[in-house]
Amino acid sequence: MADPKQIARGIFQKTLASIDIPTAMERRILRWGNRLEVDGWICDLGKISDARIVAIGKAAHAMLRGFAQLFPDLKFRGVASAPTPPVNPIPDVSYFVGGHPLPNNASFEAARAALSLLQGCREKTLVVFLVSGGGSALMELPLNPAQTLEDTRSLNQLLVTCGASIDEINTIRKHLSAIKGGRLAVAAANAQIGVAISAYYPTITLGASAGFEGTSLANLFTWPSRFWSLGPSAAQLLWDGGRRRGLTEQAQAAYDVTVANYRQSVLNAFQNVEDNLAGLRYLEQESREQAAAVTYAERSLQLAQNRYQGGITTYLEVITAQAAALANERTAVSLQTRRMLASVSLIQALGGGWDVSKLPSGQDLTPKKPPKVATP
């Protein structure tokens, strides 16, 4: 029988191997020759003239190393922001030691560097985003230029300590950030339009040459055989069958798609706000009606108890009234819970703005007892 310690050690080693970041990237990123595939998206690397990488998070260095191992022949430039400096830096990659869980000056600088990197994208540029945990603080830049680093740190401190889920926190962050919520992708798509339009401009060069020219070796290096030239030249394509116009329209269409996706996220936010407002309005009406039902059920129970104490009826009537009162109270609590969930969803759709002082107390959530009916 195998030693349990050896079995446990083997399981532990296999677990570590399975979560090794370069190994995990090999499972998700496939390559056949010049073809790159990620989750069904295929890219022909033979048509790529420029590659740029933005790596963010605690695993940024490991992800960059894994990508470089998968594509050793692909030259790329990049920006990386991680909580620690790299052990083996990759050439042409700008590294930043960002703050976590609160951003620092390097986090702001990394975001500016990433935006600058994406502004230079061309038609045949491949942009790769490598994102892992902690990226929200390690690369950050406020959408409002007047917002300072201290303001951003105070906001992040409130978010990470308010008890909200990570999805709720990120919903607020993307409304306040210059790089989150798809804005990095918009920056890259916008740059491609300028590149496509610049293809219409003529190419102007200034050239110079000098040397010796002669009919024989005897007089080749004599002073009269010297010559020189200096002058500009310009080249302009007169007709390309609409290729450049098509490339410009393609870049504009790609930008329109990116902007449309961003607008769709905004419309979804408006829809979520409207849905939760309507839900709160209907739930409030239901809660008022249910509160009246609870009051009447409690009054019916009190009357049943009075009748039983007077010997007019059996205890079965009291039990029936108690069951009805309990069912109405449970329905009232359920409605109150649904109203609270709808309120949280509304706050999330609006981008936050609540604090603990605005939460109802336990006394507010407890149904009020009706006044006791006097016993005849």
TORDO-823328 format. One record per residue: residue in three letters; x, y, z of N, C-alpha, C in turn. Coordinates in steps of 0.2 Angstrom, whole numbers, plus 2048, in hexadecimal, padded with zeros to 3 digits. Layout:
BEGIN
ALAXYZXYZXYZ ...
END
This chain:
BEGIN
MET8047FA800800800800804806800 ALA80380B7FC8078117FB806815802 ASP80C81980380C81D809807823808 PRO80382480D7FE82A80C80283080B LYS80883180F80B83780E80E838807 GLN8108338048128337FD80C8357F8 ILE8078327F98018347F57FF83B7F6 ALA7FF83D7FC7FD8447FE8028497FA ARG8098477FB80E84B7F880D84B7F0 GLY80B8467ED80A8457E680484A7E4 ILE7FF8497E87F984E7E67FB8557E7 PHE7FF8577EC80185E7EC8058607E7 GLN80A85C7E480E85E7DF80A85E7D8 LYS80585A7D780185A7D17FD8617D1 THR7FA8627D77F68687D87FA86E7D6 LEU80186F7D98058747D78068757D0 ALA80886F7CD80986F7C68038717C2 SER7FD86F7C47F78717C07F68797C0 ILE7F887C7C67F68837C67FC8877C4 ASP8028847C28078887BF80588C7BA ILE8078937BA8048987B58068967AE PRO80C8957AD80E8947A680B88E7A3 THR80A8887A88078827A57FF8847A4 ALA7FC8887A87F58897A77F488D7A1 MET7F989279F7F88957997F9891793 GLU7FD88C7947FE88778E7F788378D ARG7F38827927ED87F7917E888378E ARG7E888A78F7E388F78C7E5892786 ILE7EC8937857EE89677F7F189077A LEU7EE8907747F188A7707F488D76A ARG7F988A7677FD88C7627FF88775D TRP7FD8887577FF88375180288774C GLY80988774C80D88B74780C892748 ASN80989674480889D74480189F747 ARG7FD89A7497F789B74B7F689B753 LEU7F38A07557F28A075D7EA8A075E GLU7E889C7637E189B7647E089B76C VAL7DB8A076D7D98A07747D28A0775 ASP7CF89B7787C889A7787C489B772 GLY7C789876C7C38987667C589E762 TRP7C98A37657CB8A97617D28A775E ILE7D28A87577D88A67547DC8AC751 CYS7E28AD7517E68B274F7EC8AF74B ASP7ED8B27457F38B07407F98B4742 LEU7FD8B17458038B57478088B7741 GLY8078B473C80A8B67368088BD733 LYS8028BF7358008C57338018CB738 ILE8048C973E8068CE74380D8D1742 SER80D8D77428138DB7428168DE748 ASP8118DE74D8138E175480E8DE759 ALA8118DD75F80D8DA76480F8DE76A ARG8098DF76E80A8E37748068DF77A ILE8098DF7808068DB7858058E078B VAL7FF8DF78F7FE8E37957FC8DD79A ALA8018DD79F8008D87A47FF8DB7AB ILE7F98D97AE7F78DC7B47F68D77B9 GLY7F88D87C07F68D37C57FC8D07C9 LYS7FA8CC7CE7FF8C97D28038C47CE ALA8008C17C98048BC7C48068BF7BE ALA8078C57BE8098C97B78108C67B5 HIS8158C57B981B8C37B781B8BC7B4 ALA8178B87B88178B17B68138B07AF MET80E8B47AE80A8B47A880E8B67A2 LEU8128BB7A38178BE79E81C8B879C ARG81E8B57A18238B07A08208AA79C GLY81A8A879E8178A379B8158A5793 PHE8138AB7928128AD78B8188AD787 ALA81E8AF78A8248AF7878278A8785 GLN8258A478982789D78882389A782 LEU81D89B78281889977D81A89C776 PHE81C8A277681E8A67708258A9770 PRO82A8A47708318A77718338AB76A ASP8308AA7658328AE75F82D8B475E LEU8298B57628258BB7618288C1765 LYS8298C676282C8CC7658268D1767 PHE8278D376D8218D77708248DC775 ARG8208E27758218E777B81B8E6780 GLY81C8E97868178E878A8188EC791 VAL8138EC7958128F079B8108EA7A0 ALA8138EA7A68118E57AB8118E97B2 SER80C8E77B680B8EA7BC80A8E57C1 ALA80E8E47C680E8DE7CB8108E17D2 PRO80E8DD7D78108E07DE8188DF7DF THR81B8DB7DB8228DA7DC8268DC7D6 PRO82D8DD7D68308DE7D08328D77CD PRO8338D77C68358D17C383C8CE7C5 VAL83C8C87C58438C47C68478C47C0 ASN8448C27BA8478C27B48438C77AF PRO8448CD7AF8418D27AA8418D07A3 ILE83C8D179F83B8CF79883D8D6795 PRO8418D67908438DC78C83D8DF789 ASP83D8E67888388EA7858318E9789 VAL8318E779082B8E879482D8ED79A SER8288F179A8298F67A08258F37A6 TYR8298F37AB8278F07B28258F57B7 PHE8208F47BA81D8F97C081C8F57C6 VAL81E8F77CC81C8F47D28168F77D5 GLY8108F57D380A8F87D58088F77DC GLY8038FA7DF8018F97E67FB8F47E6 HIS7FB8F17EC7F68EC7ED7F58EB7F4 PRO7EF8EB7F77E88EC7F47E78F37F2 LEU7EB8F87F47E98FF7F27EE9017ED PRO7EC9057E87F19077E27F690C7E5 ASN7FB90D7E18019127E38029167DD ASN80791A7DD80991E7D780B9197D1 ALA80F9147D381090F7CD80A90C7CA SER80590B7CE7FF9097CA7FC90E7C5 PHE7FC9147C77FA9197C27FF91A7BC GLU8069197BE80A9197B880A9137B3 ALA80890E7B68079087B28019097AD ALA7FC90C7B07F690D7AC7F79127A6 ARG7FB9177A87FD91C7A380191879D ALA8069147A080A91179B80690C796 ALA8019097997FD9047957F9908790 LEU7F690D7927F291278D7F7914788 SER7FD91678A802918784804913780 LEU80590D78280690777E801905779 LEU7FB90677B7F59047777F490A772 GLN7F69107737F591576E7F9914768 GLY7FE91076880290F76280090975E CYS7FA9067607F990075C7F8901755 ARG7F98FC7517F88FC74A7F48F7747 GLU7F28F77417EE8F273E7F08EB73F LYS7F68E973F7F98E37407FC8E2747 THR7F98E574C7FC8E57537F78E0757 LEU7FB8DB75A7F78D775F7F88D9766 VAL7F28DA7697F28DD7707F08D7774 VAL7F48D57797F28D077E7F28D3785 PHE7EC8D17897EB8D378F7EC8CD794 LEU7F08CD7997F18C879E7EF8CB7A4 VAL7EA8C87A77E78CB7AD7E68C67B2 SER7E88C77B87E78C37BE7E58C77C4 GLY7E48C37CA7E28C77D07E68CC7D2 GLY7E38D27D57E68D77D77E78DD7D2 GLY7E58DC7CC7E68E17C67E28E77C7 SER7DD8E77CB7D98ED7CC7DD8F37D0 ALA7E18F17D47E58F67D87EC8F67D5 LEU7EF8F17D27F68F27CF7F68F67C9 MET7F18F77C57F18FB7C07EA8FF7C0 GLU7EB9067C17E590A7C27E69117C0 LEU7E19147BE7E191B7BC7DA91E7BC PRO7D99237C07D29267C17D09297BA LEU7C99287B97C692B7B37C69337B4 ASN7C59357BA7C593C7BB7CC93E7BD PRO7CF9437B97D69457BA7D79497C1 ALA7D194B7C37D294F7CA7D294A7D0 GLN7D19447CF7D193F7D47D993D7D6 THR7DB93E7DC7E293D7DE7E39367E0 LEU7E99347E17EB92D7E37E892C7EA GLU7E89317EE7E59307F57DD92F7F4 ASP7DA9327F07D39317EF7D292A7ED THR7D69277E87D59217E57D791B7EB ARG7DC91D7EF7DD9187F47D89187F9 SER7D591D7FB7CF91D8007C991A7FD LEU7C891B7F77C29177F47C39107F4 ASN7C990D7F27CB9067F27CB9037F9 GLN7CD9077FE7CD9058047C5904807 LEU7C19088057BA9078067B7901803 LEU7B99007FD7B68FB7F97B88F47FB VAL7BE8F37FD7C18ED7FF7BF8EB806 THR7BC8F080A7BA8EF8117B38EF812 CYS7AF8F180D7A88F280E7A48EB80E GLY7A78E680C7A38DF80D7A08DD806 ALA7A18E180179E8E07FA7A28DA7F7 SER79F8D77F27A28D27EE7A78D57E9 ILE7AB8D17E67B08D47E27AD8D67DB ASP7A78D37D97A38D57D37A08DC7D5 GLU79E8DD7DB79B8E47DC7A08E97DD ILE7A68E77E07AB8EC7E07AE8EE7D9 ASN7AE8E97D57B18EB7CE7AC8EF7CA THR7A58EE7CB7A08F27C87A18F97CA ILE7A38FB7D07A49027D17AB9047CE ARG7B09007CF7B69027CC7B69047C5 LYS7B39007C17B39017BA7B09087B8 HIS7AB90A7BC7A89117BA7AD9177BC LEU7B29167C07B691B7C27BD91B7BF SER7BF9157BB7C59147B97C69167B2 ALA7CC9187B07CE91A7A97D09147A5 ILE7D190E7A87D39097A47CF9037A5 LYS7CA9037AA7C68FD7AB7BF8FE7A7 GLY7BB8F97A67B58F97A37B58F979B GLY7BB8F77997BC8F67917BF8FC78F ARG7C29017937C59077907CC90678D LEU7CF9017907D68FF78C7D58FC785 ALA7CF8F87847CE8F677E7CC8FC779 VAL7C890077C7C69067787CC90A775 ALA7D190B77A7D790F7787DB90B773 ALA7DB9057737DF90176D7DB902767 ALA7D59017677D19017617D190875E ASN7D190E7627D191475F7D891675C ALA7DD91375F7E491475C7E4911755 GLN7E190C7537E190974D7DE90D747 ILE7D99117497D69167447DB91B741 GLY7DF91E7467E49237447EA91F740 VAL7EB9197417F091673D7EE915736 ALA7E89137367E591172F7E491872B ILE7E291D72E7E292372A7E8926728 SER7EE92572C7F492772B7F7924724 ALA7F491E7227F691B71C7F591F716 TYR7F09247167EF9287117F492D70F TYR7F892F7147FD93471380393270F PRO80693670C80C93470881293370C THR81792F70A81D92D70D82293270B ILE82593670F82A93B70D831939710 THR83693970C83D93770F84293C70D LEU84793D71084C94270F85393E70E GLY85693D70885B93970786293D705 ALA86793A70786E93D705872937703 SER8779396FE87C9346FC8829376FA ALA8889346FA88E9376F88939316F6 GLY8989326F289D92D6F08A192F6EB PHE8A492A6E78A992B6E28A69276DC GLU8A792A6D68A49266D08AA9286CA GLY8AC9226C78B19236C28B091D6BD THR8B391E6B78B39196B28B99146B2 SER8BE9156B78C39116B88C69116BF LEU8C990C6C18CC90D6C88D19126C9 ALA8D49146C38DA9196C48D79206C6 ASN8D19226C38CF9286C58C99286CA LEU8C79226CD8C19216D18C29256D7 PHE8C79266DA8C89296E18CB9306E0 THR8CB9336DA8CD93A6D98C893F6DB TRP8CA9456DC8C594A6DF8BF94B6D9 PRO8C194C6D38BB94D6CE8B69476CE SER8B89416D08B393C6D08AE93C6D5 ARG8AF9406DA8AA9406E08A39436DD PHE89E9406E18979436E08939436E7 TRP88E9466E78899466ED8829486EA SER87D9466EE8769486ED8739496F3 LEU86E94E6F386A94F6F98639516F7 GLY85D94E6F98579506F785194C6FA PRO84B94F6FA84694B6FD8429476F8 SER83E9426FA83A93E6F583493D6F9 ALA82F93C6F582893B6F78259356F3 ALA8219316F781D92B6F481692B6F6 GLN81292B6F180A92B6F38079266EE LEU8039216F180091C6EE7FA91F6EA LEU7F991F6E47F39226E17ED91E6E0 TRP7EE9176E07E89136DF7EA90C6E2 ASP7E690A6E77E79036EA7E18FF6EA GLY7DC9016E67D68FD6E67D28FD6EC GLY7D29036F07CE9036F67D19006FC ARG7D78FD6FB7DA8FA7017DA8FE707 ARG7DD9047077DE90870C7D790B70F ARG7D390C70B7CC90E70D7C9909711 GLY7CA90370E7C78FD7127CA8FC719 LEU7D18FD7197D48FC7207D2901725 THR7D19077227CE90D7267C790B729 GLU7C39097247BC9077267BC90172B GLN7C18FD72A7C18F772F7C38F9736 ALA7C88FE7367CA90073D7C5904740 GLN7C190873C7BC90C73F7B6907741 ALA7B590273E7B08FD7407B28FA746 ALA7B88F87477BB8F574D7BA8F9753 TYR7BB9007527BB9057577B3905759 ASP7AF9057547A89067557A5900759 VAL7A88FA7577A68F475B7A88F5763 THR7AE8F77647B08F876B7AC8FD76E VAL7AB90276B7A790876E7A0905770 ALA79D90176B7968FF76B7968FA771 ASN79B8F677279B8F177879B8F577F TYR79F8FB77F79F8FF785799902786 ARG79590578078F90778178A902784 GLN78B8FC7817868F77837878F678B SER78D8F678D78D8F579578A8FB798 VAL78A90179678790779977F906798 LEU77D9037937769027927738FD797 ASN7788F87987768F279D7758F57A4 ALA77A8FA7A577A8FD7AC7739017AD PHE7719057A776B9087A87659047A9 GLN7658FE7A57608F97A575F8F67AC ASN7658F57AF7658F27B67628F77BB VAL7648FD7BA7619027BF75A9037BE GLU7579037B87509037B774C8FD7B9 ASP74F8F77B874C8F17BB74C8F17C2 ASN7518F37C67518F37CD74C8F87D0 LEU74C8FE7CC7479037CF7409017CE ALA73F8FD7C87388FB7C87368F57CD GLY73B8F17CE73B8EC7D37398EE7DA LEU73D8F47DC73C8F77E27358FA7E3 ARG7338FD7DE72C9007DE7278FB7DF TYR7278F57DB7228F07DC7238EC7E3 LEU7298EB7E572A8E87EB7278EC7F1 GLU7288F27F07268F77F671E8F67F6 GLN71B8F67F07138F57F17118EF7F4 GLU7158E97F27138E37F47158E37FC SER71A8E67FE71B8E68057168EA809 ARG7138EF80770E8F380A7088EE80B GLU7068EB8057008E68057018E080A GLN7088DE80A7098D880E7098DA816 ALA70B8E081770B8E381E7048E3821 ALA7008E581C6F98E581E6F68DE820 ALA6F88DA81B6F68D381C6F98D0823 VAL6FF8D28257028CF82B6FE8D2831 THR6FC8D98306F88DC8366F18D8837 TYR6EE8D78316E88D38326E88CC834 ALA6EE8C98326EF8C28356F08C283C GLU6F48C783F6F58C78466EF8C984A ARG6EB8CD8476E48CF84A6E08C984A SER6E08C58456DC8BF8446DE8BA84A LEU6E58B984A6E88B584F6E68B7857 GLN6E68BD8586E48C085E6DD8BE860 LEU6D88BF85B6D18BE85C6D08B685D ALA6D48B28596D38AB85A6D68A9861 GLN6DB8AC8646DD8AA86B6D88AD870 ASN6D58B286F6CF8B58736C98B0873 ARG6C88AE86D6C28A986D6C38A2870 TYR6CA8A08706CC89A8736CC89B87B GLN6CE8A087D6CF8A28846C78A2887 GLY6C38A58836BC8A58856B889F885 GLY6BB89A8826B88938816B389387C ILE6B38978776AF8978716B189286C THR6B789286B6BA88D8656C0889868 THR6C28848636C78808656CE883864 TYR6D38808666DA8828656DC88185D LEU6D987D85A6DA87C8536D988384F GLU6D58878516D488E84E6DA89284F VAL6DD8928556E38968576E9893853 ILE6E988D8526EF88A84E6EE88C847 THR6E888C8446E788E83D6E989683C ALA6E789A8416E98A18416F08A2842 GLN6F389E8466FB89F8476FE89D840 ALA6FC89883D6FF8968366FE89B831 ALA6F889E8316F78A482C6FC8AA82E ALA6FC8AC8347008B18367088B0834 LEU70A8AA8367118A88347128A982D ALA70E8A682970F8A682270F8AE81F ASN70B8B282270B8B981F7118BC822 GLU7148BB82871A8BE82A7208BC826 ARG7208B58247268B38207258B6819 THR7208B781671F8BA8107228C2810 ALA7208C58167228CC81772A8CC818 VAL72D8C781B7348C781C7378C6815 SER7348C18117378C080A7378C6806 LEU7318CA8067318D08027368D5804 GLN7378D580B73C8DA80E7438D880B THR7448D180B74B8CF80874C8D1801 ARG7468D07FD7478D17F67488D97F5 ARG7458DD7F97468E47F974D8E67FA MET7508E37FF7578E480175C8E27FB LEU75A8DC7F875E8DA7F275E8DE7EC ALA7588E17EB7578E57E675A8EC7E7 SER75A8EE7ED75E8F47EF7658F47EE VAL7688EE7F076F8ED7EF7718ED7E7 SER76C8E97E376D8E97DC76D8F07D9 LEU7698F47DC7688FB7D976E8FF7DB ILE7718FE7E17779027E377D8FF7DE GLN77D8F97DD7828F67D97828F97D2 ALA77C8F97CF77B8FC7C877D9037C8 LEU77C9077CD77D90E7CD7859107CF GLY78890A7D179090B7D279190C7D9 GLY78D90A7DD78F90B7E578C9117E8 GLY78F9137EE78D9197F17899177F7 TRP78A9127FB78691080178B90F806 ASP78990F80D78D90E81278990A817 VAL78C90881D789904822783907825 SER78490E82677F91282A778912826 LYS77891082077291081C76E90A81C LEU77190581F76E8FE81F7698FE825 PRO7638FA82475E8FA8297608F682F SER75E8F883575F8F483B75B8EE83C GLY75C8EA8407588E48427518E6844 GLN7508EC84774A8EE8497468F0843 ASP7498F383E7458F58387438EF834 LEU7468E98357458E383173F8DF835 THR73E8E083B7398DC83F7328DF83E PRO72E8DB83C7278DD83B7248E0841 LYS7208E584171E8E88477178E4849 LYS7178E38507118DF85270B8E4853 PRO7058E28516FF8E68516FD8E6859 PRO6F98EB85A6F78EC8616F28E6863 LYS6F38E48696EF8DE86C6E88E186C VAL6E38DC86B6DC8DD86B6DA8DB872 ALA6D68E08756D48DF87C6CF8D887C THR6D18D48816CD8CE8826C68D0885 PRO6C08CE8826BA8CF8856B88CC88B 
END
